[in-house]
Amino acid sequence: MDLNLFLAQNLSHLLLPALLTAIAAYFLGCSNGAVIISKYILRDDVRTHGSGNAGLTNFHRTFGGPLTLAVILIDVVKAVLSVCIGILAVKYLLVDDPMVVTLGKYWAGTFCLLGHMFPCMFQFKGGKGILSGGAIAIMIDWRVALVVWGGWFVLVVLTRWVSLGSVWAGASFPFATWFVYHNWVLLALAVVCGGLIVWKHRGNIQRILSGTESKLTFHKKSGDAPKG
């Protein structure tokens, strides 16, 4: 099926399911694992430490321990659930075309990331979207995920800069999307997702260029975590 033609012919019928999917995915995305665990279980908001970022890396550097796994679980599960909602929305429309299902995945994934990065219940101060974004990429297509996660892994292993791998993940997401699907609508959503991830890492990029970016360590440091 031609996705662009489908959208043009069915736009009025898609508005309500698209809106409901966006709302559900956004509020799922707002369930930020690092903030929930640090603020409500540890009683010590992760955003007051280190880089001030509500993400997995800053949480691990600040608190370490098994609760890091809880952060991972929350951020992965909310991404998976969001994409599943996107799939179900398409099924509700009685459409079983792979390209339309893929659009549902991208649409829901985009709003999940927006919720993760800008959670309305946490003063719009969220994470940088790598863990949730990576889970969304896996849910979308293994080929897209291979490019995103493969480059991330190689760069982190070689440099121990998690942020450099994360910038790769964001920047490569639109290119992988275009390579696999050759569709402008999906590309536009991928550009939003990938662009936001890169923009969220703008401080890390500056520190990489200046040689002051913190490197990955598996040991909790005493005191506040370094910038990351």
N, CA, C and O of each residue as an XYZ file, in Angstrom:
912
protein
N       0.835     -1.204      0.000
C       0.000      0.000      0.000
C       0.869      1.253      0.000
O       1.886      1.319      0.690
N       0.453      2.245     -0.783
C       1.130      3.535     -0.795
C       0.704      4.305      0.453
O      -0.456      4.699      0.576
N       1.636      4.518      1.375
C       1.303      5.138      2.648
C       0.813      6.567      2.473
O      -0.139      6.982      3.134
N       1.450      7.315      1.595
C       1.041      8.700      1.380
C      -0.379      8.781      0.825
O      -1.162      9.635      1.240
N      -0.710      7.896     -0.109
C      -2.053      7.859     -0.677
C      -3.071      7.464      0.382
O      -4.161      8.033      0.444
N      -2.720      6.496      1.209
C      -3.607      6.062      2.293
C      -3.926      7.213      3.234
O      -5.076      7.401      3.629
N      -2.899      7.984      3.593
C      -3.111      9.121      4.490
C      -4.001     10.174      3.841
O      -4.876     10.737      4.498
N      -3.786     10.440      2.574
C      -4.573     11.447      1.873
C      -6.048     11.051      1.790
O      -6.927     11.906      1.890
N      -6.316      9.764      1.607
C      -7.681      9.295      1.430
C      -8.422      9.087      2.755
O      -9.652      9.065      2.782
N      -7.668      8.933      3.858
C      -8.301      8.552      5.127
C      -7.981      9.506      6.268
O      -8.148      9.152      7.435
N      -7.526     10.705      5.946
C      -7.055     11.619      6.984
C      -8.125     11.911      8.032
O      -7.827     11.917      9.227
N      -9.349     12.150      7.611
C     -10.406     12.500      8.563
C     -10.704     11.360      9.528
O     -11.041     11.603     10.686
N     -10.584     10.118      9.062
C     -10.841      8.957      9.916
C      -9.667      8.663     10.843
O      -9.819      7.954     11.837
N      -8.522      9.196     10.524
C      -7.321      8.908     11.307
C      -7.110      9.893     12.446
O      -6.348      9.607     13.370
N      -7.764     11.042     12.402
C      -7.469     12.110     13.361
C      -7.718     11.694     14.807
O      -6.852     11.889     15.660
N      -8.880     11.126     15.095
C      -9.193     10.747     16.475
C      -8.297      9.623     16.979
O      -7.739      9.759     18.067
N      -8.125      8.511     16.244
C      -7.191      7.472     16.715
C      -5.771      7.999     16.883
O      -5.071      7.616     17.821
N      -5.345      8.876     15.978
C      -3.995      9.441     16.077
C      -3.865     10.300     17.319
O      -2.844     10.248     18.005
N      -4.893     11.094     17.618
C      -4.857     11.956     18.802
C      -4.834     11.136     20.089
O      -4.053     11.414     20.999
N      -5.698     10.121     20.156
C      -5.741      9.278     21.357
C      -4.432      8.516     21.548
O      -3.947      8.366     22.669
N      -3.870      8.040     20.446
C      -2.577      7.344     20.516
C      -1.486      8.285     21.011
O      -0.665      7.907     21.847
N      -1.480      9.503     20.496
C      -0.472     10.481     20.899
C      -0.573     10.795     22.380
O       0.446     10.876     23.066
N      -1.798     10.976     22.887
C      -1.986     11.286     24.307
C      -1.526     10.129     25.186
O      -0.800     10.325     26.160
N      -1.959      8.916     24.828
C      -1.588      7.741     25.619
C      -0.079      7.531     25.624
O       0.506      7.269     26.675
N       0.556      7.643     24.457
C       1.999      7.424     24.352
C       2.764      8.516     25.095
O       3.776      8.239     25.738
N       2.283      9.752     25.009
C       2.959     10.849     25.711
C       2.954     10.611     27.213
O       3.993     10.730     27.861
N       1.802     10.277     27.772
C       1.733     10.103     29.222
C       2.454      8.844     29.689
O       2.957      8.802     30.812
N       2.510      7.826     28.849
C       3.370      6.684     29.177
C       4.827      7.129     29.203
O       5.587      6.750     30.094
N       5.207      7.937     28.217
C       6.570      8.447     28.166
C       6.933      9.282     29.378
O       8.091      9.315     29.795
N       5.937      9.961     29.945
C       6.190     10.800     31.121
C       6.615      9.987     32.341
O       7.176     10.530     33.293
N       6.348      8.694     32.308
C       6.740      7.825     33.438
C       8.245      7.601     33.397
O       8.715      6.537     32.993
N       8.992      8.610     33.816
C      10.451      8.576     33.744
C      11.029      7.721     34.871
O      10.875      8.042     36.050
N      11.693      6.632     34.493
C      12.204      5.693     35.486
C      13.188      6.307     36.469
O      13.113      6.046     37.669
N      14.111      7.123     35.967
C      15.131      7.719     36.837
C      14.512      8.661     37.856
O      14.933      8.694     39.012
N      13.509      9.432     37.428
C      12.859     10.370     38.350
C      12.001      9.619     39.357
O      12.046      9.912     40.551
N      11.224      8.659     38.887
C      10.332      7.917     39.773
C      11.118      7.192     40.866
O      10.774      7.277     42.044
N      12.170      6.483     40.471
C      12.948      5.717     41.446
C      13.697      6.639     42.404
O      13.693      6.411     43.613
N      14.337      7.677     41.871
C      15.138      8.544     42.740
C      14.274      9.421     43.643
O      14.585      9.601     44.821
N      13.199      9.961     43.096
C      12.392     10.925     43.846
C      11.456     10.260     44.844
O      11.272     10.757     45.955
N      10.866      9.140     44.451
C       9.829      8.551     45.288
C      10.289      7.325     46.077
O       9.637      6.940     47.047
N      11.387      6.716     45.682
C      11.915      5.580     46.441
C      13.164      5.981     47.227
O      13.257      5.713     48.425
N      14.119      6.621     46.559
C      15.343      7.050     47.231
C      15.201      8.406     47.913
O      16.048      8.798     48.716
N      14.131      9.114     47.589
C      13.878     10.449     48.156
C      15.025     11.410     47.880
O      15.387     12.224     48.729
N      15.587     11.308     46.689
C      16.734     12.146     46.327
C      16.724     12.300     44.802
O      17.297     11.482     44.082
N      16.076     13.339     44.333
C      15.847     13.535     42.905
C      17.155     13.526     42.120
O      18.056     14.320     42.390
N      17.252     12.625     41.150
C      18.471     12.487     40.355
C      18.815     13.775     39.620
O      19.978     14.005     39.286
N      17.820     14.614     39.368
C      18.054     15.848     38.624
C      18.787     16.913     39.433
O      19.151     17.963     38.904
N      19.000     16.634     40.718
C      19.784     17.551     41.547
C      21.245     17.114     41.645
O      22.019     17.693     42.408
N      21.614     16.107     40.885
C      22.979     15.562     40.926
C      23.612     15.576     39.534
O      22.923     15.591     38.514
N      24.916     15.569     39.529
C      25.679     15.387     38.299
C      25.280     16.341     37.202
O      25.319     17.561     37.367
N      24.895     15.765     36.075
C      24.522     16.565     34.904
C      23.156     17.188     35.045
O      22.795     18.068     34.263
N      22.373     16.743     36.046
C      21.007     17.236     36.187
C      20.039     16.554     35.256
O      18.865     16.919     35.203
N      20.512     15.565     34.517
C      19.685     14.870     33.545
C      18.931     13.713     34.202
O      19.477     13.001     35.045
N      17.669     13.538     33.806
C      16.852     12.454     34.349
C      16.965     11.230     33.455
O      15.968     10.762     32.905
N      18.174     10.713     33.311
C      18.406      9.568     32.447
C      19.158      8.460     33.155
O      19.589      8.607     34.299
N      19.307      7.348     32.450
C      19.939      6.169     33.028
C      21.388      6.411     33.405
O      21.822      5.995     34.479
N      22.151      7.080     32.537
C      23.578      7.284     32.802
C      23.793      8.092     34.072
O      24.604      7.717     34.920
N      23.071      9.198     34.206
C      23.221     10.031     35.402
C      22.742      9.295     36.646
O      23.335      9.435     37.716
N      21.676      8.514     36.516
C      21.192      7.726     37.657
C      22.238      6.720     38.097
O      22.508      6.578     39.290
N      22.831      6.017     37.133
C      23.835      5.004     37.467
C      25.059      5.628     38.113
O      25.591      5.101     39.090
N      25.501      6.746     37.569
C      26.677      7.407     38.126
C      26.408      7.941     39.528
O      27.310      7.979     40.366
N      25.180      8.349     39.781
C      24.846      8.953     41.064
C      24.531      7.918     42.129
O      25.036      8.002     43.248
N      23.695      6.937     41.788
C      23.213      5.993     42.792
C      23.763      4.580     42.613
O      24.006      3.883     43.598
N      23.962      4.152     41.364
C      24.421      2.786     41.113
C      23.429      1.773     41.672
O      22.262      2.095     41.894
N      23.900      0.549     41.899
C      23.094     -0.454     42.569
C      22.018     -1.080     41.699
O      21.848     -0.714     40.536
N      21.294     -2.027     42.277
C      20.285     -2.788     41.527
C      19.097     -1.950     41.064
O      18.387     -2.347     40.140
N      18.869     -0.791     41.694
C      17.753      0.042     41.266
C      17.948      0.583     39.846
O      16.995      1.028     39.206
N      19.189      0.539     39.366
C      19.439      0.911     37.973
C      18.644      0.007     37.036
O      18.163      0.451     35.994
N      18.509     -1.260     37.413
C      17.735     -2.202     36.598
C      16.264     -1.820     36.575
O      15.581     -2.019     35.570
N      15.774     -1.270     37.688
C      14.381     -0.828     37.734
C      14.157      0.339     36.780
O      13.115      0.422     36.131
N      15.137      1.242     36.695
C      15.052      2.366     35.765
C      14.991      1.848     34.326
O      14.181      2.306     33.521
N      15.859      0.890     34.023
C      15.873      0.291     32.688
C      14.517     -0.330     32.370
O      13.971     -0.124     31.286
N      13.981     -1.086     33.315
C      12.713     -1.787     33.107
C      11.583     -0.799     32.817
O      10.805     -0.998     31.884
N      11.496      0.259     33.613
C      10.424      1.244     33.426
C      10.522      1.895     32.056
O       9.524      2.005     31.343
N      11.723      2.327     31.686
C      11.881      3.064     30.425
C      11.713      2.171     29.199
O      11.284      2.640     28.144
N      12.044      0.907     29.329
C      11.839     -0.023     28.210
C      10.370     -0.411     28.088
O       9.808     -0.409     26.993
N       9.755     -0.744     29.218
C       8.353     -1.185     29.190
C       7.436     -0.097     28.657
O       6.528     -0.378     27.875
N       7.667      1.155     29.076
C       6.780      2.229     28.600
C       6.924      2.428     27.086
O       5.952      2.757     26.406
N       8.137      2.229     26.564
C       8.349      2.344     25.122
C       7.642      1.216     24.382
O       6.998      1.442     23.357
N       7.764      0.015     24.902
C       7.108     -1.143     24.280
C       5.591     -0.969     24.292
O       4.927     -1.213     23.284
N       5.046     -0.548     25.432
C       3.604     -0.354     25.535
C       3.114      0.736     24.583
O       2.051      0.609     23.976
N       3.894      1.801     24.460
C       3.508      2.895     23.563
C       3.416      2.414     22.117
O       2.444      2.701     21.419
N       4.434      1.681     21.678
C       4.426      1.168     20.305
C       3.280      0.187     20.105
O       2.657      0.164     19.044
N       3.001     -0.619     21.114
C       1.873     -1.560     21.026
C       0.550     -0.818     20.878
O      -0.346     -1.273     20.167
N       0.429      0.327     21.551
C      -0.779      1.144     21.403
C      -0.893      1.644     19.960
O      -1.980      1.662     19.382
N       0.240      2.047     19.392
C       0.231      2.468     17.997
C      -0.207      1.361     17.062
O      -0.947      1.604     16.109
N       0.243      0.154     17.326
C      -0.159     -1.004     16.510
C      -1.657     -1.278     16.663
O      -2.358     -1.513     15.678
N      -2.140     -1.244     17.918
C      -3.553     -1.517     18.186
C      -4.457     -0.462     17.553
O      -5.560     -0.771     17.101
N      -3.983      0.784     17.522
C      -4.770      1.847     16.891
C      -4.983      1.555     15.410
O      -6.067      1.779     14.871
N      -3.935      1.051     14.759
C      -4.045      0.693     13.344
C      -4.983     -0.506     13.182
O      -5.803     -0.534     12.264
N      -4.862     -1.483     14.063
C      -5.736     -2.661     13.991
C      -7.197     -2.263     14.204
O      -8.104     -2.843     13.608
N      -7.414     -1.247     15.079
C      -8.770     -0.757     15.334
C      -9.398     -0.200     14.061
O     -10.611     -0.284     13.868
N      -8.565      0.366     13.200
C      -9.041      0.902     11.929
C      -9.241     -0.180     10.882
O      -9.580      0.105      9.733
N      -9.025     -1.442     11.296
C      -9.186     -2.593     10.405
C      -8.231     -2.529      9.212
O      -8.569     -2.917      8.093
N      -7.042     -2.030      9.491
C      -6.007     -1.958      8.457
C      -4.872     -2.880      8.869
O      -4.371     -2.799      9.991
N      -4.473     -3.749      7.969
C      -3.425     -4.709      8.295
C      -2.233     -4.578      7.354
O      -1.468     -5.526      7.178
N      -2.079     -3.410      6.754
C      -0.965     -3.194      5.846
C       0.307     -2.908      6.634
O       0.278     -2.088      7.551
N       1.425     -3.559      6.306
C       2.670     -3.369      7.081
C       3.134     -1.921      7.171
O       3.637     -1.500      8.213
N       2.974     -1.154      6.100
C       3.433      0.234      6.121
C       2.580      1.095      7.051
O       3.102      1.984      7.725
N       1.296      0.841      7.091
C       0.424      1.601      7.989
C       0.706      1.217      9.441
O       0.710      2.076     10.323
N       0.940     -0.066      9.687
C       1.321     -0.510     11.031
C       2.632      0.156     11.454
O       2.781      0.575     12.602
N       3.565      0.248     10.529
C       4.840      0.906     10.825
C       4.630      2.379     11.162
O       5.283      2.917     12.056
N       3.719      3.025     10.442
C       3.404      4.419     10.755
C       2.870      4.539     12.178
O       3.227      5.467     12.904
N       2.014      3.597     12.577
C       1.502      3.598     13.951
C       2.621      3.474     14.968
O       2.583      4.108     16.022
N       3.614      2.661     14.655
C       4.755      2.496     15.555
C       5.545      3.797     15.685
O       5.879      4.230     16.788
N       5.836      4.408     14.540
C       6.609      5.655     14.556
C       5.844      6.767     15.271
O       6.419      7.525     16.052
N       4.558      6.854     14.999
C       3.739      7.904     15.596
C       3.719      7.790     17.125
O       3.963      8.765     17.837
N       3.427      6.595     17.607
C       3.384      6.379     19.052
C       4.772      6.549     19.672
O       4.908      7.131     20.749
N       5.783      6.049     19.001
C       7.137      6.171     19.516
C       7.584      7.613     19.642
O       8.274      7.974     20.595
N       7.194      8.436     18.686
C       7.555      9.852     18.724
C       6.981     10.532     19.959
O       7.680     11.291     20.630
N       5.723     10.269     20.261
C       5.093     10.923     21.414
C       5.560     10.322     22.738
O       5.568     11.006     23.761
N       5.946      9.053     22.721
C       6.553      8.475     23.922
C       7.863      9.188     24.243
O       8.131      9.510     25.400
N       8.674      9.434     23.223
C       9.931     10.156     23.428
C       9.691     11.582     23.905
O      10.412     12.075     24.772
N       8.690     12.242     23.348
C       8.360     13.596     23.796
C       7.985     13.596     25.274
O       8.378     14.492     26.021
N       7.223     12.588     25.690
C       6.867     12.479     27.099
C       8.071     12.211     27.979
O       8.184     12.759     29.076
N       8.968     11.369     27.497
C      10.170     11.048     28.266
C      11.073     12.279     28.418
O      11.616     12.528     29.494
N      11.222     13.028     27.355
C      12.114     14.186     27.388
C      11.489     15.396     28.072
O      12.173     16.169     28.743
N      10.166     15.550     27.891
C       9.474     16.730     28.429
C       8.234     16.297     29.202
O       7.113     16.563     28.768
N       8.421     15.626     30.355
C       7.279     15.124     31.130
C       6.544     16.257     31.849
O       7.146     16.996     32.628
N       5.244     16.391     31.585
C       4.484     17.502     32.155
C       4.383     17.403     33.674
O       4.267     18.429     34.344
N       4.424     16.178     34.240
C       4.295     16.055     35.697
C       5.631     16.222     36.428
O       5.669     16.228     37.659
N       6.711     16.356     35.679
C       8.031     16.567     36.285
C       8.675     17.848     35.766
O       9.872     17.889     35.483
N       7.851     18.900     35.647
C       8.320     20.225     35.222
C       8.999     20.204     33.848
O       9.867     21.031     33.568
N       8.600     19.262     33.003
C       9.124     19.147     31.641
C      10.647     18.917     31.612
O      11.308     19.218     30.618
N      11.187     18.381     32.712
C      12.618     18.091     32.789
C      12.810     16.582     32.822
O      12.758     15.960     33.883
N      13.032     16.006     31.654
C      13.150     14.561     31.557
C      14.509     14.107     31.079
O      15.504     14.819     31.216
N      14.539     12.912     30.517
C      15.796     12.321     30.067
C      16.106     12.647     28.618
O      15.448     13.479     27.992
N      17.117     11.976     28.104
C      17.584     12.259     26.743
C      17.092     11.254     25.709
O      17.364     11.399     24.517
N      16.364     10.233     26.167
C      15.635      9.395     25.232
C      16.353      8.205     24.638
O      15.817      7.564     23.734
N      17.546      7.883     25.113
C      18.299      6.809     24.467
C      17.720      5.432     24.759
O      17.511      4.642     23.838
N      17.462      5.139     26.011
C      16.968      3.809     26.356
C      15.579      3.573     25.766
O      15.332      2.546     25.134
N      14.677      4.528     25.976
C      13.331      4.391     25.401
C      13.392      4.424     23.882
O      12.704      3.651     23.214
N      14.216      5.318     23.330
C      14.347      5.399     21.881
C      14.909      4.121     21.286
O      14.480      3.686     20.217
N      15.871      3.520     21.978
C      16.439      2.260     21.503
C      15.422      1.139     21.509
O      15.389      0.307     20.603
N      14.577      1.124     22.561
C      13.521      0.112     22.631
C      12.506      0.319     21.507
O      12.019     -0.644     20.914
N      12.195      1.580     21.222
C      11.269      1.893     20.131
C      11.845      1.431     18.798
O      11.124      0.873     17.971
N      13.141      1.660     18.584
C      13.784      1.223     17.345
C      13.689     -0.292     17.169
O      13.446     -0.783     16.066
N      13.882     -1.025     18.261
C      13.773     -2.483     18.203
C      12.352     -2.902     17.843
O      12.147     -3.823     17.053
N      11.374     -2.217     18.429
C       9.972     -2.541     18.152
C       9.591     -2.212     16.710
O       8.738     -2.880     16.125
N      10.220     -1.188     16.138
C       9.882     -0.774     14.781
C      10.392     -1.762     13.741
O       9.615     -2.274     12.936
N      11.700     -2.033     13.755
C      12.281     -2.898     12.725
C      13.694     -3.277     13.148
O      14.470     -2.417     13.565
N      14.028     -4.545     13.045
C      15.341     -5.008     13.477
C      16.465     -4.358     12.671
O      17.572     -4.183     13.181
N      16.187     -3.998     11.415
C      17.222     -3.382     10.587
C      17.548     -1.972     11.069
O      18.711     -1.571     11.112
N      16.510     -1.232     11.430
C      16.722      0.095     11.996
C      17.462     -0.016     13.325
O      18.394      0.740     13.596
N      17.032     -0.970     14.147
C      17.660     -1.169     15.454
C      19.125     -1.576     15.314
O      19.964     -1.175     16.121
N      19.426     -2.362     14.302
C      20.805     -2.807     14.105
C      21.736     -1.626     13.833
O      22.848     -1.566     14.357
N      21.270     -0.696     13.016
C      22.082      0.489     12.721
C      22.247      1.341     13.971
O      23.355      1.761     14.306
N      21.140      1.591     14.655
C      21.147      2.466     15.835
C      21.978      1.866     16.966
O      22.885      2.513     17.490
N      21.663      0.632     17.335
C      22.341      0.003     18.472
C      23.738     -0.485     18.114
O      24.644     -0.456     18.948
N      23.911     -0.932     16.876
C      25.237     -1.395     16.467
C      26.260     -0.287     16.533
O      27.348     -0.476     17.076
N      25.922      0.886     15.979
C      26.833      2.027     16.040
C      27.054      2.507     17.451
O      28.171      2.858     17.831
N      25.972      2.522     18.243
C      26.084      2.913     19.665
C      27.083      2.018     20.385
O      27.972      2.502     21.086
N      26.931      0.718     20.209
C      27.794     -0.234     20.916
C      29.258     -0.062     20.521
O      30.134     -0.017     21.384
N      29.523      0.031     19.233
C      30.900      0.163     18.753
C      31.548      1.429     19.305
O      32.682      1.387     19.782
N      30.846      2.539     19.246
C      31.415      3.813     19.704
C      31.635      3.820     21.216
O      32.646      4.333     21.696
N      30.695      3.256     21.961
C      30.861      3.225     23.424
C      32.026      2.327     23.815
O      32.800      2.674     24.707
N      32.161      1.184     23.162
C      33.280      0.276     23.465
C      34.622      0.930     23.131
O      35.583      0.815     23.891
N      34.676      1.613     21.990
C      35.948      2.201     21.554
C      36.326      3.450     22.340
O      37.506      3.685     22.599
N      35.331      4.254     22.724
C      35.640      5.547     23.348
C      35.235      5.646     24.813
O      35.728      6.512     25.535
N      34.347      4.771     25.254
C      33.729      4.824     26.584
C      32.948      6.121     26.805
O      32.680      6.506     27.943
N      32.591      6.783     25.717
C      31.688      7.933     25.778
C      30.284      7.457     25.409
O      29.980      7.266     24.231
N      29.434      7.268     26.408
C      28.057      6.870     26.143
C      27.359      7.929     25.295
O      26.553      7.612     24.420
N      27.679      9.177     25.565
C      27.036     10.270     24.840
C      27.371     10.251     23.350
O      26.526     10.610     22.530
N      28.575      9.844     22.987
C      28.947      9.786     21.576
C      28.131      8.710     20.863
O      27.647      8.919     19.751
N      27.987      7.564     21.514
C      27.138      6.523     20.949
C      25.698      6.975     20.843
O      24.993      6.619     19.898
N      25.256      7.769     21.828
C      23.882      8.257     21.825
C      23.645      9.256     20.696
O      22.585      9.248     20.071
N      24.624     10.110     20.437
C      24.514     11.054     19.324
C      24.419     10.278     18.008
O      23.635     10.628     17.127
N      25.226      9.224     17.888
C      25.139      8.371     16.703
C      23.727      7.801     16.558
O      23.151      7.809     15.470
N      23.181      7.307     17.671
C      21.850      6.700     17.626
C      20.816      7.684     17.102
O      20.004      7.349     16.239
N      20.853      8.910     17.636
C      19.895      9.909     17.181
C      20.110     10.313     15.738
O      19.154     10.427     14.970
N      21.359     10.528     15.366
C      21.662     10.998     14.015
C      21.409      9.918     12.960
O      21.014     10.222     11.835
N      21.637      8.663     13.330
C      21.499      7.585     12.348
C      20.057      7.130     12.169
O      19.733      6.496     11.165
N      19.195      7.441     13.118
C      17.812      6.958     13.069
C      17.081      7.393     11.795
O      16.445      6.555     11.156
N      17.146      8.670     11.402
C      16.480      9.053     10.141
C      17.077      8.367      8.918
O      16.345      7.966      8.013
N      18.399      8.230      8.884
C      19.044      7.600      7.728
C      18.644      6.128      7.621
O      18.374      5.629      6.528
N      18.607      5.437      8.768
C      18.198      4.030      8.758
C      16.737      3.897      8.336
O      16.371      2.975      7.609
N      15.907      4.834      8.804
C      14.492      4.822      8.439
C      14.311      4.980      6.925
O      13.534      4.256      6.303
N      15.032      5.927      6.353
C      14.912      6.149      4.911
C      15.442      4.952      4.128
O      14.848      4.553      3.127
N      16.548      4.383      4.576
C      17.149      3.240      3.893
C      16.187      2.052      3.850
O      16.109      1.341      2.848
N      15.460      1.847      4.947
C      14.568      0.689      5.035
C      13.230      0.943      4.338
O      12.711      0.061      3.655
N      12.668      2.151      4.506
C      11.280      2.375      4.073
C      11.109      3.321      2.886
O      10.105      3.224      2.181
N      12.036      4.218      2.643
C      11.923      5.177      1.543
C      10.570      5.894      1.550
O       9.896      5.980      0.523
N      10.186      6.403      2.717
C       8.908      7.092      2.832
C       9.107      8.412      3.569
O       9.744      8.456      4.621
N       8.551      9.497      3.002
C       8.787     10.826      3.558
C       8.070     11.050      4.889
O       8.577     11.780      5.741
N       6.914     10.444      5.079
C       6.189     10.611      6.339
C       6.956      9.960      7.495
O       7.133     10.561      8.554
N       7.402      8.736      7.272
C       8.188      8.053      8.298
C       9.508      8.776      8.541
O       9.978      8.868      9.675
N      10.092      9.280      7.476
C      11.347     10.025      7.616
C      11.137     11.266      8.476
O      11.974     11.587      9.319
N      10.021     11.967      8.265
C       9.759     13.176      9.046
C       9.654     12.861     10.532
O      10.194     13.593     11.361
N       8.963     11.776     10.875
C       8.854     11.384     12.285
C      10.213     10.960     12.837
O      10.542     11.255     13.986
N      10.996     10.268     12.015
C      12.334      9.842     12.448
C      13.246     11.038     12.663
O      14.075     11.028     13.572
N      13.102     12.072     11.835
C      13.907     13.287     11.995
C      13.559     13.979     13.306
O      14.441     14.486     13.999
N      12.266     14.001     13.649
C      11.855     14.594     14.925
C      12.494     13.843     16.083
O      13.083     14.453     16.976
N      12.381     12.525     16.069
C      12.939     11.702     17.155
C      14.452     11.841     17.230
O      15.010     12.160     18.280
N      15.100     11.596     16.104
C      16.563     11.656     16.084
C      17.082     13.041     16.369
O      18.076     13.200     17.077
N      16.416     14.059     15.822
C      16.847     15.432     16.049
C      16.744     15.830     17.505
O      17.628     16.510     18.025
N      15.664     15.413     18.179
C      15.514     15.718     19.599
C      16.597     15.052     20.437
O      17.114     15.648     21.382
N      16.939     13.812     20.087
C      17.986     13.104     20.829
C      19.321     13.820     20.677
O      20.037     14.016     21.658
N      19.655     14.209     19.457
C      20.912     14.935     19.238
C      20.883     16.273     19.975
O      21.867     16.648     20.613
N      19.772     16.991     19.893
C      19.650     18.292     20.561
C      19.789     18.144     22.074
O      20.407     18.988     22.724
N      19.221     17.083     22.637
C      19.331     16.841     24.068
C      20.782     16.581     24.492
O      21.136     16.765     25.656
N      21.610     16.154     23.544
C      23.020     15.858     23.839
C      23.957     16.988     23.411
O      25.166     16.784     23.297
N      23.408     18.167     23.178
C      24.245     19.274     22.691
C      25.344     19.637     23.693
O      26.458     19.979     23.295
N      25.034     19.564     24.986
C      26.056     19.832     25.997
C      27.156     18.792     25.982
O      28.332     19.115     26.145
N      26.764     17.530     25.784
C      27.751     16.450     25.701
C      28.657     16.634     24.490
O      29.862     16.394     24.560
N      28.059     17.066     23.372
C      28.851     17.293     22.163
C      29.908     18.351     22.411
O      31.052     18.197     21.983
N      29.542     19.424     23.098
C      30.504     20.486     23.412
C      31.628     19.962     24.296
O      32.793     20.309     24.103
N      31.270     19.119     25.272
C      32.299     18.574     26.170
C      33.187     17.552     25.462
O      34.373     17.444     25.773
N      32.628     16.806     24.519
C      33.450     15.882     23.727
C      34.482     16.666     22.928
O      35.656     16.299     22.874
N      34.029     17.744     22.311
C      34.930     18.562     21.497
C      36.014     19.229     22.343
O      37.126     19.461     21.870
N      35.681     19.532     23.586
C      36.666     20.172     24.466
C      37.484     19.163     25.268
O      38.415     19.536     25.981
N      37.125     17.871     25.145
C      37.866     16.821     25.845
C      37.527     16.686     27.306
O      38.305     16.096     28.056
N      36.387     17.213     27.748
C      36.026     17.169     29.173
C      34.853     16.227     29.451
O      34.381     16.158     30.586
N      34.383     15.515     28.458
C      33.245     14.625     28.646
C      33.636     13.422     29.507
O      34.700     12.833     29.318
N      32.758     13.062     30.458
C      33.007     11.917     31.337
C      32.893     10.611     30.556
O      32.115     10.495     29.609
N      33.687      9.637     30.979
C      33.672      8.330     30.317
C      32.953      7.309     31.181
O      32.828      7.469     32.395
N      32.491      6.269     30.532
C      31.706      5.235     31.194
C      32.526      4.527     32.257
O      33.674      4.144     32.029
N      31.915      4.360     33.423
C      32.522      3.572     34.483
C      31.429      2.737     35.124
O      30.269      3.148     35.166
N      31.795      1.576     35.617
C      30.813      0.699     36.243
C      30.867      0.776     37.761
O      30.285     -0.055     38.457
N      31.572      1.782     38.266
C      31.668      1.971     39.702
C      31.035      3.285     40.085
O      31.280      4.310     39.449
N      30.224      3.260     41.117
C      29.612      4.480     41.615
C      30.678      5.370     42.210
O      31.520      4.918     42.985
N      30.639      6.640     41.844
C      31.611      7.590     42.369
C      31.059      8.223     43.635
O      29.844      8.339     43.798
N      31.941      8.630     44.526
C      31.498      9.316     45.720
C      31.110     10.732     45.368
O      31.690     11.355     44.478
N      30.080     11.249     46.112
C      29.649     12.611     45.836
C      28.821     12.664     44.572
O      28.380     11.632     44.065
N      28.613     13.845     44.069
C      27.806     14.044     42.869
C      28.493     13.446     41.667
O      29.721     13.389     41.599
N      27.705     13.010     40.737
C      28.248     12.439     39.508
C      28.782     13.552     38.621
O      28.311     14.686     38.692
N      29.759     13.234     37.791
C      30.263     14.219     36.845
C      29.243     14.496     35.771
O      28.214     13.827     35.681
N      29.533     15.474     34.970
C      28.639     15.803     33.867
C      28.533     14.636     32.904
O      29.531     13.978     32.607
N      27.326     14.376     32.414
C      27.150     13.293     31.470
C      25.787     13.262     30.871
O      25.493     12.393     30.050
